[in-house]
Amino acid sequence: MNAREVEFEGHLIDSMILPKVLDAILDLDGEFEILEFRVGKKKEDYSYARLLVIGKDEKHLTEILHVLHRLGARIPEAEEVELKPAPADRVLPDNFYVTTNHPTFVNYKGDWLAVEGIGMDKVIAIRDGKAICLFLNEVKRGDLIVVGEKGVRVVPPERPRRVSHFQFMGGSVSSERPSEELIDIIAEEIVNLKRNGGKVAVVAGPAIDHTGARDALAGMIRDGYVDLLLSGNALAVHDMELSIFGTSLGMDIRTGRPVPGGNRHHLYTISKIIAAGGIRNAVERGIIKDGIMYECIKNNVPFILAGSIRDDGPLPEVITDVMEAKKAMREALQGIDMVIMLATMLHSIAVGNLLPSTVKTVCVDINPATVTKLMDRGTAQAIGVVTDVGLFVPLLYEKLKEKSRVVER
């Protein structure tokens, strides 16, 4: 009685899905029988496996099935998704389904609906005949919320059918990787993506300003390689401090030495921007003459600045309500094909939680723990580059210009 048939379909062998399934069952002290296994004969063909999963009791079996569900397990018979109404705003019914960041489908009234806006650690609601992902604070009383895992299908990432160094290296981090080779691969991916109409977002921390990478990132924005900038108060403040005073955090970037009275420059900058009525007005009035925010304004590249308790000021454009900032970030990320995260642990993890696993992700930080934490929280598709952004961004920009010149010829 403590057994259940499950099936898997896809590139089960070369994507290591079936070994992961069997390992998961054994790691949880379960048992299995392989009832049917068909191997795809060509590279494009799917394989199919049907297993009998056996647990010690019903509770143990449920625990095993819960893990297998995230690896793509589905029940052979097409079960209808189970729905329960939310008893109040922001209150969920018991056993509500928590999403992964993988493409997900629900069987509703005989149709498999793709879940829109998929991202990890959300819930699924049926509204107007559509399956949509919601943050917990977006749930309204009476929303039909998916509970349990019945009628829910998850499609885990698979190894691509064509050779792709970018995707093949995803999900790992090493400080011993050859950085220049990786940067070349990333630049190639960006150029190909932009050539095909794709969009790139950059998540950046203030170290971009402090390490001398500011001009390179501004150049990437000016030359059309960046379609969205996600950051916080600090990056924008120190970027504009450089434009007005030539310092970042009170330091002369050329010498690395503090300037007398420079510790006040970031506050002076914030005051000037507030007095001007915001960043756009400061650019249009000639107060800000160059840099990252300047290029965003001049080239109509949208940016979202999410606030934190550490902010000075903040700047007028900073969204101080973190839930509103998260909502704005999620909406802005729709249609983004690649995200480059540069030296910001908190913003990188926050954005990673909003991304589906199908979005190419690069995380660059001098601290390996930043990339490790990002992946531990579910962003398994990320490539980790352990290096100084002050070296990475200028070299990436040079590679982009080189490859674009080749394309133009």
Secondary structure, DSSP 4 states (H G I P E B T S, - for coil): --EEEEEEEESTTTT-HHHHHHHHHHHTT-EEEEEEEE--SSTTPPEEEEEEEE-SSHHHHHHHHHHHHTTT-B-SS-PPPEEEE-SBTTB--TTB----SS-EEEEETTEEEEPBT--TT-EEEEETTEEEEE-GGG--TT-EEEESSTTEEE------SS--HHHHTTTEEETTS-HHHHHHHHHHHHHHHHHTT--EEEEE-THHHHTT-HHHHHHHHHTT--SEEEEEHHHHHHHHHHHHHSEETTEETTTTEEPTTGGGHHHHHHHHHHHHTSHHHHHHTTS--SSHHHHHHHTT--EEEE--TT-SS--TT-B-SHHHHHHHHHHHTTT--EEEEES-HHHHHHHHHHS-TTSEEEEEESSHHHHHHHHHTT-TTEEEEES-HHHHHHHHHHHHHHHHHHHH-
